[in-house]
Amino acid sequence: MNAPICLLTSRAAAHRTRVYLMHSCPIVCAGLGAMLAGQPGLDVSAPGQWPCSDEACVVIADYASALRAARDCGGAGTERARRLLVVTQHGKEGEVRLAVDSGVHGYLLQEADAGELVECVRLLGMGCRYLGAAASRSVANALGRPPLTRREADVLSILSRGHPDKLIARELGIGVGTVKTHMKQLMQKFEASTRTQVVLSAMEQGLLAGQLSPPA
């Protein structure tokens, strides 16, 4: 999944790309600048404010800032000249999916090496999308699991607060038997034998609302 649609060729190095470092962590920002310094075709700087969405550039930012910028531009499906790259330590399936669905163009974990960072930036500058190897594995691991229905997600959310079936039923306005049916489906989808295992698996994958608040 980290293999992008475009192929990286010598033409990519000849293509000049403006790169803006907007990561909220000064140490990460400095490290990114050091890895990108001197790379042919990349004009790297750390401006005091975000470039406008119509400027052709690659912006490297933390998770929360990139998602906020993507949503301000209309989210996924809205094409802008500005390309957004998330560099973060958070690589759970739900976090990666949320970023991509919000309109982020690239996703790298902070463990990525300089070579992958440079390749990613060049490809984004050429109009491609890129998921780093680690982020791709996180998403790929869940591809075999059937997606949750909206009602199953509702049940899971309330279950994560430790509520019993009767309280879940009352809060959702459905019968206890219906709650039990949804619970059975959740246990099958997460390959869990207990309700606690369902919640733990969902948390590990970043699928609970509380786990999807924008991390750094």
C-alpha positions as CSV (number, residue, x, y, z in Angstrom):
1,M,0.0,0.0,0.0
2,N,3.0,2.3,0.4
3,A,3.7,1.8,-3.3
4,P,2.2,4.9,-4.8
5,I,0.4,5.3,-8.1
6,C,3.3,7.4,-9.5
7,L,6.7,5.9,-10.0
8,L,9.7,7.8,-8.6
9,T,12.1,8.6,-11.4
10,S,14.9,11.0,-12.1
11,R,12.2,13.4,-13.2
12,A,11.1,13.7,-9.6
13,A,14.5,15.0,-8.4
14,A,14.4,17.6,-11.2
15,H,10.9,18.7,-10.2
16,R,11.2,21.6,-7.7
17,T,8.9,21.4,-4.7
18,R,8.4,23.9,-1.9
19,V,8.3,22.1,1.4
20,Y,7.0,23.8,4.5
21,L,7.7,22.4,8.0
22,M,4.7,23.1,10.2
23,H,5.0,20.4,12.8
24,S,4.1,21.5,16.3
25,C,7.0,19.7,18.0
26,P,10.2,21.8,17.6
27,I,12.5,18.8,17.9
28,V,10.6,16.8,15.3
29,C,10.6,19.9,13.0
30,A,14.3,20.3,13.4
31,G,14.9,16.6,12.6
32,L,12.8,16.8,9.5
33,G,14.7,19.9,8.4
34,A,18.0,18.1,8.9
35,M,16.9,15.1,6.9
36,L,15.6,17.2,4.0
37,A,18.4,19.7,3.9
38,G,20.4,19.7,0.7
39,Q,18.1,17.4,-1.2
40,P,18.0,18.3,-4.9
41,G,14.7,19.9,-6.0
42,L,13.4,20.6,-2.5
43,D,13.1,24.1,-1.2
44,V,12.6,23.6,2.6
45,S,11.6,26.3,5.1
46,A,9.6,26.7,8.3
47,P,7.3,29.7,7.8
48,G,5.5,31.4,10.7
49,Q,2.1,30.7,9.2
50,W,0.4,28.1,7.0
51,P,0.5,28.6,3.3
52,C,-2.8,29.0,1.5
53,S,-4.5,25.9,0.2
54,D,-4.0,27.0,-3.4
55,E,-0.2,27.2,-3.2
56,A,1.6,24.3,-4.8
57,C,3.6,22.9,-2.0
58,V,4.1,20.0,0.5
59,V,3.3,20.8,4.1
60,I,4.7,18.5,6.8
61,A,2.7,18.7,10.0
62,D,1.7,16.9,13.1
63,Y,-1.5,14.8,13.2
64,A,-3.9,17.4,14.7
65,S,-2.7,20.3,12.6
66,A,-2.8,18.4,9.3
67,L,-6.3,17.1,9.9
68,R,-7.5,20.5,10.9
69,A,-6.1,22.0,7.7
70,A,-7.6,19.2,5.6
71,R,-11.0,19.7,7.0
72,D,-10.8,23.5,6.6
73,C,-10.3,22.9,2.9
74,G,-13.3,20.7,2.6
75,G,-11.9,17.3,3.4
76,A,-11.3,14.3,1.2
77,G,-12.5,14.7,-2.4
78,T,-11.6,18.4,-2.5
79,E,-8.5,18.8,-4.7
80,R,-6.1,21.5,-3.6
81,A,-2.6,22.4,-4.8
82,R,-1.3,22.2,-1.2
83,R,-0.3,18.6,-0.2
84,L,-0.5,17.5,3.4
85,L,1.9,15.0,5.0
86,V,1.4,13.8,8.5
87,V,4.5,12.8,10.5
88,T,3.5,11.2,13.8
89,Q,4.1,8.5,16.3
90,H,0.5,7.3,16.1
91,G,-0.1,4.5,13.6
92,K,-3.3,2.7,14.7
93,E,-5.7,1.7,12.0
94,G,-8.4,4.1,13.0
95,E,-6.0,7.0,13.2
96,V,-4.5,6.4,9.8
97,R,-8.0,5.9,8.2
98,L,-9.3,9.1,9.9
99,A,-6.4,11.1,8.4
100,V,-6.9,9.7,4.9
101,D,-10.6,10.1,5.0
102,S,-10.2,13.7,6.2
103,G,-8.1,14.5,3.1
104,V,-4.5,14.0,4.1
105,H,-2.2,13.0,1.2
106,G,0.7,11.3,3.0
107,Y,1.2,9.5,6.3
108,L,4.6,8.6,7.9
109,L,5.4,7.4,11.3
110,Q,8.3,9.1,13.1
111,E,10.3,5.9,12.9
112,A,10.6,6.4,9.1
113,D,14.1,6.9,7.8
114,A,15.4,9.8,5.8
115,G,15.2,7.9,2.5
116,E,11.5,7.2,3.0
117,L,10.8,10.8,4.0
118,V,12.5,12.2,0.9
119,E,10.7,9.7,-1.4
120,C,7.4,10.6,0.2
121,V,7.9,14.3,-0.1
122,R,8.9,14.0,-3.7
123,L,5.9,11.9,-4.6
124,L,3.5,14.2,-2.9
125,G,5.1,17.1,-4.8
126,M,4.3,15.3,-8.0
127,G,0.6,14.8,-7.0
128,C,0.8,11.3,-5.7
129,R,-0.4,9.9,-2.3
130,Y,1.8,8.0,0.0
131,L,1.3,5.8,3.1
132,G,4.5,4.8,4.8
133,A,5.3,1.1,5.3
134,A,4.4,1.0,9.0
135,A,1.1,2.9,8.4
136,S,0.3,0.6,5.5
137,R,0.7,-2.5,7.6
138,S,-1.6,-1.0,10.3
139,V,-4.4,-0.6,7.8
140,A,-3.6,-3.9,5.9
141,N,-3.9,-5.9,9.1
142,A,-7.6,-4.9,9.4
143,L,-8.6,-5.4,5.8
144,G,-9.9,-8.9,6.5
145,R,-12.2,-7.7,9.2
146,P,-15.7,-6.8,8.1
147,P,-16.5,-3.1,8.8
148,L,-18.7,-2.2,11.8
149,T,-22.2,-1.1,11.1
150,R,-23.3,2.3,12.5
151,R,-25.4,0.6,15.2
152,E,-22.5,-1.8,16.1
153,A,-20.3,1.3,16.5
154,D,-22.9,2.9,18.8
155,V,-23.1,-0.2,20.9
156,L,-19.3,-0.5,21.1
157,S,-19.0,3.2,22.1
158,I,-21.4,2.7,25.0
159,L,-19.9,-0.7,25.9
160,S,-16.5,1.0,26.3
161,R,-17.9,3.0,29.1
162,G,-18.7,-0.2,31.0
163,H,-22.4,-0.1,30.6
164,P,-24.5,-3.3,30.8
165,D,-26.9,-4.4,28.0
166,K,-30.0,-2.9,29.7
167,L,-28.4,0.5,29.9
168,I,-27.1,0.2,26.3
169,A,-30.6,-0.7,25.1
170,R,-32.1,2.2,27.0
171,E,-29.6,4.7,25.7
172,L,-30.1,3.6,22.1
173,G,-33.8,3.1,22.3
174,I,-33.7,-0.6,21.2
175,G,-34.5,-3.9,22.9
176,V,-32.0,-5.9,25.0
177,G,-32.3,-8.8,22.6
178,T,-31.1,-6.5,19.8
179,V,-28.2,-5.3,21.9
180,K,-27.2,-9.0,22.5
181,T,-27.3,-9.6,18.7
182,H,-25.1,-6.6,18.1
183,M,-22.7,-7.8,20.8
184,K,-22.5,-11.2,19.2
185,Q,-21.6,-9.6,15.9
186,L,-18.9,-7.5,17.6
187,M,-17.4,-10.5,19.2
188,Q,-17.2,-12.3,15.9
189,K,-15.7,-9.3,14.1
190,F,-13.0,-8.8,16.7
191,E,-12.5,-12.5,17.2
192,A,-13.1,-11.9,20.9
193,S,-14.6,-14.3,23.5
194,T,-15.5,-11.6,26.0
195,R,-16.9,-8.1,26.0
196,T,-13.7,-6.8,27.6
197,Q,-11.7,-8.3,24.7
198,V,-13.9,-6.5,22.3
199,V,-13.2,-3.1,23.9
200,L,-9.5,-3.8,24.2
201,S,-9.2,-4.8,20.5
202,A,-11.1,-1.7,19.5
203,M,-8.9,0.5,21.6
204,E,-5.7,-1.1,20.1
205,Q,-7.0,-0.4,16.6
206,G,-8.0,3.2,17.5
207,L,-11.6,2.6,16.6
208,L,-13.2,4.1,19.7
209,A,-14.1,7.8,19.6
210,G,-11.9,8.6,22.6
211,Q,-9.0,7.0,20.8
212,L,-9.6,9.1,17.6
213,S,-9.2,12.6,19.1
214,P,-6.4,14.2,17.1
215,P,-3.1,13.1,18.7
216,A,0.2,14.9,18.2
